[in-house]
Amino acid sequence: AIATFEKLNGDYYDGAWRAQVVTGIIWPTMMFVGNIGYVLVAVIGGVLVTRRSITIGDVQAFIGYGRQFNMPITQLSGIANVIQLTIVSAERVFELLDEPEETPDAADAKVIAAPRGAVQFDHVSFRYKADVPLIDDLSLDIAPGQMIAVVGPTGAGKTTLVNLLMRFYDVDEGAIRVDGVDIRQLTRGGLRRMFGMVLQDTWLFSGSIRENIAYGRERASEAEIVRAAKAAQADHFIRTLPENYDTPINEALVRDLASGNF
């Protein structure tokens, strides 16, 4: 990982250095070329004026025209690095827009109103890349109320099982069923509302403790918020805070929690 980082960092350094050099050269070069044009107009115009071929007003007009012509070119050269960044950003935007759209729900997609919690993986196979095997012919039956743990090293496919269950990806072969219904026959919204997912990373949003607890359920009542806090063994701690459930989540609170000051 260190070697990879050093290589990427070196490539970025070389690219940034060259970009800064080119950007620093373009502006004075354009100014120099523009000034040469002024000098040529002044010298040649002066000679022609002394010979009474043109008037001094013609020379002034040429100088003005030259300035108007060179100014936008000079300004364009000054933002050459911004143009390059714009091109890179546009490539990223179009790369996102070119991604295939999510498969829409079936017209007759169902919603399980009262899920029991029976989950079945039936000969499931899935790969992120066609040439890199990940999950092949996996079968798993989970009964309602049963608690199981899936363990394994990083990259074994633990998170992928959850991603497939929530239909962030669709299986390549086989089927996943909830209460006997293939999840591809369910609406994505209805399917995902049946699950509660707790990720490894902890995310706290700006707002009060009450708002953070209620974030996962729309129109949660005060009793439901307190019941959730008690289930998480957090109610007593929350009530020791100055504003109880109305305590705002901010950097100071998070810092105190991390240092164990409470």
C-alpha positions in Angstrom: 0.0 0.0 0.0 2.9 2.4 0.8 4.5 1.6 -2.5 1.3 2.2 -4.4 0.7 5.5 -2.6 4.2 6.7 -3.3 3.8 5.9 -7.0 0.5 7.6 -7.3 1.8 10.6 -5.3 4.9 10.8 -7.5 2.7 10.7 -10.6 0.5 13.5 -9.2 3.6 15.6 -8.3 5.0 15.3 -11.8 1.7 16.1 -13.4 1.1 19.1 -11.1 4.6 20.4 -11.6 4.4 20.3 -15.4 1.0 21.9 -15.3 2.2 24.8 -13.2 5.3 25.3 -15.4 3.2 25.3 -18.6 0.7 27.7 -16.9 3.5 30.0 -15.8 5.0 30.1 -19.3 1.8 30.7 -21.3 0.9 34.0 -19.7 4.2 35.8 -20.2 4.7 34.3 -23.6 1.4 35.7 -24.8 2.2 39.0 -23.3 5.6 39.0 -25.0 4.0 38.2 -28.4 1.4 40.9 -27.9 4.1 43.5 -27.0 6.1 42.5 -30.1 3.0 43.3 -32.2 2.7 46.7 -30.6 6.4 47.4 -31.3 6.1 46.3 -34.9 3.0 48.5 -35.4 4.6 51.5 -33.7 7.9 51.1 -35.7 6.4 50.4 -39.1 3.6 52.9 -38.5 6.1 55.6 -37.5 8.1 55.0 -40.7 5.0 55.2 -42.8 3.9 58.4 -41.0 7.3 60.0 -41.7 6.9 59.2 -45.3 3.3 60.6 -45.2 1.9 57.3 -46.4 -0.5 57.1 -43.4 -1.6 59.4 -40.6 -0.8 59.1 -36.9 -4.5 58.3 -36.4 -4.2 55.2 -38.5 -1.3 54.0 -36.3 -3.3 54.6 -33.1 -6.2 52.7 -34.7 -4.0 49.7 -35.4 -2.6 49.7 -31.9 -6.2 49.8 -30.5 -7.3 47.0 -32.8 -4.2 44.9 -31.9 -5.0 45.4 -28.1 -8.6 44.3 -28.7 -7.5 41.2 -30.6 -4.8 40.1 -28.1 -6.8 40.7 -24.9 -9.2 37.8 -25.1 -6.3 35.4 -26.2 -4.2 36.6 -23.3 -7.1 36.1 -20.9 -7.7 32.6 -22.3 -4.1 31.6 -21.8 -4.4 32.8 -18.2 -7.1 30.3 -17.4 -5.5 27.4 -19.2 -5.2 25.4 -16.0 -8.9 26.0 -15.2 -9.8 24.7 -18.6 -7.9 21.5 -18.0 -9.6 21.1 -14.6 -13.0 21.7 -16.3 -12.2 19.0 -18.9 -11.3 16.5 -16.1 -14.4 17.3 -14.2 -16.6 16.9 -17.3 -15.0 13.5 -17.9 -16.1 12.4 -14.4 -19.6 13.8 -14.8 -20.1 12.0 -18.2 -18.5 8.8 -16.8 -21.3 8.9 -14.1 -24.0 9.7 -16.7 -22.8 6.8 -18.9 -23.3 4.3 -16.2 -26.2 1.9 -16.9 -29.5 2.8 -15.3 -30.8 0.7 -12.4 -33.2 -2.0 -13.6 -36.7 -0.6 -12.9 -39.1 -2.5 -10.7 -41.5 -4.9 -12.4 -44.9 -3.5 -13.3 -46.5 -6.1 -11.0 -43.9 -5.7 -8.2 -45.3 -6.7 -4.8 -44.9 -5.4 -1.3 -44.9 -7.7 1.7 -47.1 -6.0 4.2 -46.2 -8.2 7.3 -42.9 -9.9 6.7 -42.1 -12.9 8.8 -38.3 -12.8 8.2 -37.7 -16.1 6.3 -34.7 -15.5 4.0 -33.4 -18.0 1.4 -30.4 -17.9 -0.9 -31.1 -20.5 -3.6 -28.0 -21.5 -5.6 -26.9 -17.8 -5.8 -23.9 -16.8 -7.9 -22.6 -13.3 -8.3 -19.5 -11.5 -9.6 -18.6 -7.8 -9.7 -16.3 -8.6 -12.6 -17.0 -11.4 -15.0 -13.5 -12.8 -14.7 -13.1 -12.6 -10.9 -15.1 -15.3 -9.0 -16.7 -14.2 -5.8 -19.9 -16.1 -4.9 -20.7 -19.4 -6.7 -23.7 -21.6 -6.0 -24.4 -20.4 -2.5 -27.5 -21.8 -0.8 -28.6 -20.6 2.7 -31.9 -20.8 4.6 -32.6 -18.5 7.5 -35.7 -19.1 9.6 -37.8 -16.3 11.1 -36.2 -15.2 14.3 -33.0 -17.1 13.8 -29.8 -15.3 14.5 -26.8 -16.1 12.4 -23.3 -14.7 11.9 -21.4 -14.7 8.6 -17.6 -14.5 9.2 -14.6 -14.5 6.9 -11.6 -12.4 5.8 -11.8 -9.1 3.9 -13.0 -9.7 0.4 -14.8 -13.0 1.2 -18.2 -11.5 0.3 -19.8 -10.7 3.6 -20.9 -7.2 2.6 -21.8 -8.5 -0.8 -24.4 -10.8 0.7 -26.1 -7.7 2.3 -25.8 -5.8 -0.9 -27.6 -8.6 -2.8 -30.2 -9.0 -0.1 -31.0 -5.2 -0.3 -30.9 -5.4 -4.1 -28.1 -2.9 -4.5 -27.0 -5.5 -7.0 -29.0 -8.3 -8.7 -27.7 -11.9 -8.6 -26.2 -13.4 -11.8 -27.7 -16.8 -11.2 -30.1 -18.3 -8.7 -32.5 -16.4 -6.5 -32.9 -14.7 -3.2 -36.3 -15.1 -1.5 -37.9 -13.4 1.4 -40.9 -15.2 2.8 -40.9 -17.4 -0.3 -41.0 -14.4 -2.7 -38.2 -13.7 -5.1 -36.9 -10.2 -4.2 -36.8 -9.3 -7.9 -40.6 -9.5 -7.7 -40.7 -6.9 -4.9 -40.4 -3.2 -5.1 -37.0 -1.9 -4.0 -38.5 0.5 -1.5 -40.7 -2.1 0.0 -37.9 -4.6 0.2 -35.4 -2.2 1.9 -38.0 -1.0 4.4 -38.1 -4.6 5.8 -34.5 -4.5 6.9 -32.4 -2.5 9.4 -28.8 -2.1 8.4 -26.1 -1.1 10.9 -22.8 -0.3 9.1 -19.3 -0.4 10.5 -18.9 3.4 10.3 -20.9 5.5 12.7 -22.6 8.6 11.2 -24.0 11.4 13.2 -25.9 14.2 11.5 -26.1 17.8 12.4 -29.1 18.3 14.7 -30.3 17.0 18.1 -29.9 13.6 19.5 -33.7 13.1 19.1 -33.4 13.9 15.4 -30.6 11.5 14.9 -32.4 8.6 16.6 -35.6 9.4 14.6 -33.8 9.7 11.3 -34.5 6.1 10.3 -38.2 6.3 10.8 -40.5 9.0 9.5 -42.9 10.6 12.0 -41.4 8.6 15.0 -43.2 9.5 18.2 -41.4 10.5 21.4 -42.2 7.1 23.0 -40.7 5.3 20.1 -37.5 7.4 20.3 -37.1 6.8 24.0 -37.8 3.1 23.5 -35.1 2.9 20.8 -32.6 4.7 23.1 -33.4 2.3 26.0 -32.9 -0.7 23.7 -29.5 0.7 22.7 -28.7 1.3 26.5 -28.3 5.0 25.7 -31.3 6.5 27.5 -29.6 6.9 30.9 -26.6 8.5 29.3 -28.7 10.9 27.2 -30.6 12.1 30.2 -27.4 13.1 32.0 -26.6 15.6 29.2 -27.6 19.2 29.8 -30.4 19.2 27.2 -31.3 15.5 27.3 -32.7 14.5 23.9 -32.5 18.0 22.6 -28.7 18.1 23.0 -27.2 19.2 19.6 -24.7 16.9 18.0 -21.6 19.0 17.3 -17.8 18.5 17.2 -17.4 19.4 20.9 -19.9 16.7 22.0 -18.3 14.1 19.7 -14.8 15.0 21.0 -16.0 14.6 24.6 -17.6 11.3 23.8 -14.4 10.0 22.2 -12.2 11.2 25.1 -14.6 9.6 27.7 -15.4 12.9 29.5 -19.0 11.9 30.0 
